[in-house]
Amino acid sequence: MDVVAQVFPQAVHHECIFHALQEVQERIKEVYGADYAETHPEVERLREEINHIFDARTKCTAQRR
């Protein structure tokens, strides 16, 4: 069992949206290269769609997207 879970058994972990989107960006660059927007425009569209999902004011909206 994780130490945080032992100390705070009722806590729910939430990933920071900023860091989640930063991770997406890093993975895309890792897989497709830094110039992916020019070489793989479909990936740029996917990145924009992922950003749109996280640009929701509520959890319900994000889940629906």
N, C-alpha and C positions, 0 to 999 in steps of 0.2 A: 504494500500500500504506500502511496505517495505521502511524503511528510506533511505537505499542506493539507491533504485530505484527512490525515490523522488529527491535526490541530483544529481544522475547520471542516468537520464532517458534513455540514449542510451547505458548504460553499459550492457554487456552480462556476466552472471555468468558462470565461468568454474570451475569445481571441480578439485582440485589438484590430479594428478594420484597417487602420493605417498599415500595420505590420502584415496583415493578410494580403493586402493589395501590393505591398512592397515585395512579398514573396512571389506573387504571381508574376510580377515584372521581372524579377531575377530569374525565375524558371524559364520564362519565355526567351529571354536573352541567352540563357545557357543552352537551350535547345535549338533556337533558330538564328542566333547571332544578334549583335547589337543593331544591325541594319534591317531587322526583320520587317519593319513597316514597309520598306521598299521591296524587299525580296519575297515576302510572304504577306501580302495585304489581307488575306483571309485571317491570319493570326492577329493582325492589328484590329480587325473587326471583332474578333472573339475577345480580345483584351478590353475593348470598349464596352462590349456587352457584359463582361464580368464586372467592370467598374460600375455600370448602370445598376446591376443587382445590388451592389453594396451602397449605392447612393439612395437608399430607401430610408424614410423617416421611421418606419416601424419594422419589426421582425416579420410581421404578417406580410407586408408588402414584399420584403426580400424573399420570403419563402414562395410567394406567388410567382415572382419573376423567375 
